[in-house]
Amino acid sequence: MISYTLEYRGMRTNIDIDDALMAEAQRASGSATKKQTVEQALRLMIRLRRQGDVRQAFGKHRWRGNLAKSRKGRGAG
């Protein structure tokens, strides 16, 4: 296990990441650097969390509008 140091907008963070896990993640992401790999993974985690929030809200809000009019605006019959 190697300790990596990341610097993001002036903030430096030291974390211990399994070398094999980092190498696999870097290959899977196609990232050139470990920093890019970690940042891409963090963005993915945030995006997935937001998708989960949207999924939980499904069916809890009533849509008000005119479906026919909405479709007409997109060129549908």
Chimera marker file (.cmm) of the C-alpha trace (Angstrom):
<marker_set name="trace">
<marker id="1" x="0.000" y="0.000" z="0.000" r="1" g="1" b="0" radius="0.5"/>
<marker id="2" x="1.351" y="3.407" z="-1.000" r="1" g="1" b="0" radius="0.5"/>
<marker id="3" x="0.190" y="6.757" z="0.321" r="1" g="1" b="0" radius="0.5"/>
<marker id="4" x="-0.870" y="9.139" z="-2.449" r="1" g="1" b="0" radius="0.5"/>
<marker id="5" x="-1.010" y="12.890" z="-2.073" r="1" g="1" b="0" radius="0.5"/>
<marker id="6" x="-3.671" y="14.757" z="-4.019" r="1" g="1" b="0" radius="0.5"/>
<marker id="7" x="-3.819" y="18.506" z="-4.460" r="1" g="1" b="0" radius="0.5"/>
<marker id="8" x="-7.120" y="20.049" z="-5.476" r="1" g="1" b="0" radius="0.5"/>
<marker id="9" x="-7.597" y="23.796" z="-5.610" r="1" g="1" b="0" radius="0.5"/>
<marker id="10" x="-4.898" y="24.354" z="-3.044" r="1" g="1" b="0" radius="0.5"/>
<marker id="11" x="-6.089" y="21.573" z="-0.726" r="1" g="1" b="0" radius="0.5"/>
<marker id="12" x="-3.696" y="18.676" z="-0.227" r="1" g="1" b="0" radius="0.5"/>
<marker id="13" x="-5.045" y="15.310" z="0.935" r="1" g="1" b="0" radius="0.5"/>
<marker id="14" x="-3.090" y="12.189" z="1.816" r="1" g="1" b="0" radius="0.5"/>
<marker id="15" x="-4.898" y="8.884" z="1.347" r="1" g="1" b="0" radius="0.5"/>
<marker id="16" x="-3.851" y="5.237" z="1.389" r="1" g="1" b="0" radius="0.5"/>
<marker id="17" x="-5.118" y="3.387" z="-1.673" r="1" g="1" b="0" radius="0.5"/>
<marker id="18" x="-4.448" y="-0.231" z="-2.540" r="1" g="1" b="0" radius="0.5"/>
<marker id="19" x="-1.961" y="-0.276" z="-5.437" r="1" g="1" b="0" radius="0.5"/>
<marker id="20" x="-3.777" y="-3.030" z="-7.345" r="1" g="1" b="0" radius="0.5"/>
<marker id="21" x="-7.100" y="-1.205" z="-6.956" r="1" g="1" b="0" radius="0.5"/>
<marker id="22" x="-5.581" y="2.052" z="-8.189" r="1" g="1" b="0" radius="0.5"/>
<marker id="23" x="-3.960" y="0.331" z="-11.172" r="1" g="1" b="0" radius="0.5"/>
<marker id="24" x="-7.214" y="-1.396" z="-12.122" r="1" g="1" b="0" radius="0.5"/>
<marker id="25" x="-9.188" y="1.825" z="-11.758" r="1" g="1" b="0" radius="0.5"/>
<marker id="26" x="-6.657" y="3.726" z="-13.830" r="1" g="1" b="0" radius="0.5"/>
<marker id="27" x="-6.837" y="1.119" z="-16.607" r="1" g="1" b="0" radius="0.5"/>
<marker id="28" x="-10.653" y="1.044" z="-16.481" r="1" g="1" b="0" radius="0.5"/>
<marker id="29" x="-10.960" y="4.826" z="-16.605" r="1" g="1" b="0" radius="0.5"/>
<marker id="30" x="-8.249" y="5.380" z="-19.177" r="1" g="1" b="0" radius="0.5"/>
<marker id="31" x="-6.910" y="8.210" z="-17.030" r="1" g="1" b="0" radius="0.5"/>
<marker id="32" x="-3.294" y="9.215" z="-17.503" r="1" g="1" b="0" radius="0.5"/>
<marker id="33" x="-2.662" y="10.028" z="-13.849" r="1" g="1" b="0" radius="0.5"/>
<marker id="34" x="-3.725" y="8.797" z="-10.430" r="1" g="1" b="0" radius="0.5"/>
<marker id="35" x="-5.128" y="12.226" z="-9.640" r="1" g="1" b="0" radius="0.5"/>
<marker id="36" x="-7.351" y="12.101" z="-12.734" r="1" g="1" b="0" radius="0.5"/>
<marker id="37" x="-8.467" y="8.597" z="-11.781" r="1" g="1" b="0" radius="0.5"/>
<marker id="38" x="-9.489" y="9.645" z="-8.270" r="1" g="1" b="0" radius="0.5"/>
<marker id="39" x="-11.232" y="12.807" z="-9.467" r="1" g="1" b="0" radius="0.5"/>
<marker id="40" x="-13.138" y="10.865" z="-12.138" r="1" g="1" b="0" radius="0.5"/>
<marker id="41" x="-14.202" y="8.300" z="-9.526" r="1" g="1" b="0" radius="0.5"/>
<marker id="42" x="-15.417" y="11.051" z="-7.186" r="1" g="1" b="0" radius="0.5"/>
<marker id="43" x="-17.424" y="12.696" z="-9.979" r="1" g="1" b="0" radius="0.5"/>
<marker id="44" x="-18.973" y="9.332" z="-10.836" r="1" g="1" b="0" radius="0.5"/>
<marker id="45" x="-19.922" y="8.732" z="-7.210" r="1" g="1" b="0" radius="0.5"/>
<marker id="46" x="-21.607" y="12.139" z="-7.001" r="1" g="1" b="0" radius="0.5"/>
<marker id="47" x="-23.464" y="11.587" z="-10.299" r="1" g="1" b="0" radius="0.5"/>
<marker id="48" x="-24.696" y="8.173" z="-9.175" r="1" g="1" b="0" radius="0.5"/>
<marker id="49" x="-25.868" y="9.595" z="-5.859" r="1" g="1" b="0" radius="0.5"/>
<marker id="50" x="-27.816" y="12.323" z="-7.667" r="1" g="1" b="0" radius="0.5"/>
<marker id="51" x="-29.394" y="9.726" z="-9.952" r="1" g="1" b="0" radius="0.5"/>
<marker id="52" x="-30.484" y="7.815" z="-6.868" r="1" g="1" b="0" radius="0.5"/>
<marker id="53" x="-32.057" y="10.972" z="-5.455" r="1" g="1" b="0" radius="0.5"/>
<marker id="54" x="-34.012" y="11.455" z="-8.691" r="1" g="1" b="0" radius="0.5"/>
<marker id="55" x="-35.079" y="7.809" z="-8.646" r="1" g="1" b="0" radius="0.5"/>
<marker id="56" x="-36.402" y="8.170" z="-5.091" r="1" g="1" b="0" radius="0.5"/>
<marker id="57" x="-38.446" y="11.213" z="-6.118" r="1" g="1" b="0" radius="0.5"/>
<marker id="58" x="-40.081" y="9.318" z="-9.009" r="1" g="1" b="0" radius="0.5"/>
<marker id="59" x="-43.868" y="9.439" z="-8.734" r="1" g="1" b="0" radius="0.5"/>
<marker id="60" x="-43.881" y="11.864" z="-5.799" r="1" g="1" b="0" radius="0.5"/>
<marker id="61" x="-44.490" y="14.994" z="-7.844" r="1" g="1" b="0" radius="0.5"/>
<marker id="62" x="-47.486" y="15.571" z="-10.047" r="1" g="1" b="0" radius="0.5"/>
<marker id="63" x="-46.761" y="16.857" z="-13.536" r="1" g="1" b="0" radius="0.5"/>
<marker id="64" x="-49.014" y="19.626" z="-14.762" r="1" g="1" b="0" radius="0.5"/>
<marker id="65" x="-49.073" y="20.383" z="-18.430" r="1" g="1" b="0" radius="0.5"/>
<marker id="66" x="-50.524" y="19.566" z="-21.791" r="1" g="1" b="0" radius="0.5"/>
<marker id="67" x="-48.852" y="16.458" z="-23.195" r="1" g="1" b="0" radius="0.5"/>
<marker id="68" x="-50.277" y="16.936" z="-26.700" r="1" g="1" b="0" radius="0.5"/>
<marker id="69" x="-49.042" y="20.518" z="-26.821" r="1" g="1" b="0" radius="0.5"/>
<marker id="70" x="-45.652" y="19.497" z="-25.472" r="1" g="1" b="0" radius="0.5"/>
<marker id="71" x="-45.283" y="16.798" z="-28.118" r="1" g="1" b="0" radius="0.5"/>
<marker id="72" x="-46.409" y="19.154" z="-30.888" r="1" g="1" b="0" radius="0.5"/>
<marker id="73" x="-43.571" y="21.497" z="-29.993" r="1" g="1" b="0" radius="0.5"/>
<marker id="74" x="-41.083" y="18.679" z="-30.691" r="1" g="1" b="0" radius="0.5"/>
<marker id="75" x="-42.487" y="17.898" z="-34.114" r="1" g="1" b="0" radius="0.5"/>
<marker id="76" x="-44.413" y="14.786" z="-33.018" r="1" g="1" b="0" radius="0.5"/>
<marker id="77" x="-47.969" y="14.274" z="-34.338" r="1" g="1" b="0" radius="0.5"/>
<link id1="1" id2="2" r="1" g="1" b="0" radius="0.2"/>
<link id1="2" id2="3" r="1" g="1" b="0" radius="0.2"/>
<link id1="3" id2="4" r="1" g="1" b="0" radius="0.2"/>
<link id1="4" id2="5" r="1" g="1" b="0" radius="0.2"/>
<link id1="5" id2="6" r="1" g="1" b="0" radius="0.2"/>
<link id1="6" id2="7" r="1" g="1" b="0" radius="0.2"/>
<link id1="7" id2="8" r="1" g="1" b="0" radius="0.2"/>
<link id1="8" id2="9" r="1" g="1" b="0" radius="0.2"/>
<link id1="9" id2="10" r="1" g="1" b="0" radius="0.2"/>
<link id1="10" id2="11" r="1" g="1" b="0" radius="0.2"/>
<link id1="11" id2="12" r="1" g="1" b="0" radius="0.2"/>
<link id1="12" id2="13" r="1" g="1" b="0" radius="0.2"/>
<link id1="13" id2="14" r="1" g="1" b="0" radius="0.2"/>
<link id1="14" id2="15" r="1" g="1" b="0" radius="0.2"/>
<link id1="15" id2="16" r="1" g="1" b="0" radius="0.2"/>
<link id1="16" id2="17" r="1" g="1" b="0" radius="0.2"/>
<link id1="17" id2="18" r="1" g="1" b="0" radius="0.2"/>
<link id1="18" id2="19" r="1" g="1" b="0" radius="0.2"/>
<link id1="19" id2="20" r="1" g="1" b="0" radius="0.2"/>
<link id1="20" id2="21" r="1" g="1" b="0" radius="0.2"/>
<link id1="21" id2="22" r="1" g="1" b="0" radius="0.2"/>
<link id1="22" id2="23" r="1" g="1" b="0" radius="0.2"/>
<link id1="23" id2="24" r="1" g="1" b="0" radius="0.2"/>
<link id1="24" id2="25" r="1" g="1" b="0" radius="0.2"/>
<link id1="25" id2="26" r="1" g="1" b="0" radius="0.2"/>
<link id1="26" id2="27" r="1" g="1" b="0" radius="0.2"/>
<link id1="27" id2="28" r="1" g="1" b="0" radius="0.2"/>
<link id1="28" id2="29" r="1" g="1" b="0" radius="0.2"/>
<link id1="29" id2="30" r="1" g="1" b="0" radius="0.2"/>
<link id1="30" id2="31" r="1" g="1" b="0" radius="0.2"/>
<link id1="31" id2="32" r="1" g="1" b="0" radius="0.2"/>
<link id1="32" id2="33" r="1" g="1" b="0" radius="0.2"/>
<link id1="33" id2="34" r="1" g="1" b="0" radius="0.2"/>
<link id1="34" id2="35" r="1" g="1" b="0" radius="0.2"/>
<link id1="35" id2="36" r="1" g="1" b="0" radius="0.2"/>
<link id1="36" id2="37" r="1" g="1" b="0" radius="0.2"/>
<link id1="37" id2="38" r="1" g="1" b="0" radius="0.2"/>
<link id1="38" id2="39" r="1" g="1" b="0" radius="0.2"/>
<link id1="39" id2="40" r="1" g="1" b="0" radius="0.2"/>
<link id1="40" id2="41" r="1" g="1" b="0" radius="0.2"/>
<link id1="41" id2="42" r="1" g="1" b="0" radius="0.2"/>
<link id1="42" id2="43" r="1" g="1" b="0" radius="0.2"/>
<link id1="43" id2="44" r="1" g="1" b="0" radius="0.2"/>
<link id1="44" id2="45" r="1" g="1" b="0" radius="0.2"/>
<link id1="45" id2="46" r="1" g="1" b="0" radius="0.2"/>
<link id1="46" id2="47" r="1" g="1" b="0" radius="0.2"/>
<link id1="47" id2="48" r="1" g="1" b="0" radius="0.2"/>
<link id1="48" id2="49" r="1" g="1" b="0" radius="0.2"/>
<link id1="49" id2="50" r="1" g="1" b="0" radius="0.2"/>
<link id1="50" id2="51" r="1" g="1" b="0" radius="0.2"/>
<link id1="51" id2="52" r="1" g="1" b="0" radius="0.2"/>
<link id1="52" id2="53" r="1" g="1" b="0" radius="0.2"/>
<link id1="53" id2="54" r="1" g="1" b="0" radius="0.2"/>
<link id1="54" id2="55" r="1" g="1" b="0" radius="0.2"/>
<link id1="55" id2="56" r="1" g="1" b="0" radius="0.2"/>
<link id1="56" id2="57" r="1" g="1" b="0" radius="0.2"/>
<link id1="57" id2="58" r="1" g="1" b="0" radius="0.2"/>
<link id1="58" id2="59" r="1" g="1" b="0" radius="0.2"/>
<link id1="59" id2="60" r="1" g="1" b="0" radius="0.2"/>
<link id1="60" id2="61" r="1" g="1" b="0" radius="0.2"/>
<link id1="61" id2="62" r="1" g="1" b="0" radius="0.2"/>
<link id1="62" id2="63" r="1" g="1" b="0" radius="0.2"/>
<link id1="63" id2="64" r="1" g="1" b="0" radius="0.2"/>
<link id1="64" id2="65" r="1" g="1" b="0" radius="0.2"/>
<link id1="65" id2="66" r="1" g="1" b="0" radius="0.2"/>
<link id1="66" id2="67" r="1" g="1" b="0" radius="0.2"/>
<link id1="67" id2="68" r="1" g="1" b="0" radius="0.2"/>
<link id1="68" id2="69" r="1" g="1" b="0" radius="0.2"/>
<link id1="69" id2="70" r="1" g="1" b="0" radius="0.2"/>
<link id1="70" id2="71" r="1" g="1" b="0" radius="0.2"/>
<link id1="71" id2="72" r="1" g="1" b="0" radius="0.2"/>
<link id1="72" id2="73" r="1" g="1" b="0" radius="0.2"/>
<link id1="73" id2="74" r="1" g="1" b="0" radius="0.2"/>
<link id1="74" id2="75" r="1" g="1" b="0" radius="0.2"/>
<link id1="75" id2="76" r="1" g="1" b="0" radius="0.2"/>
<link id1="76" id2="77" r="1" g="1" b="0" radius="0.2"/>
</marker_set>
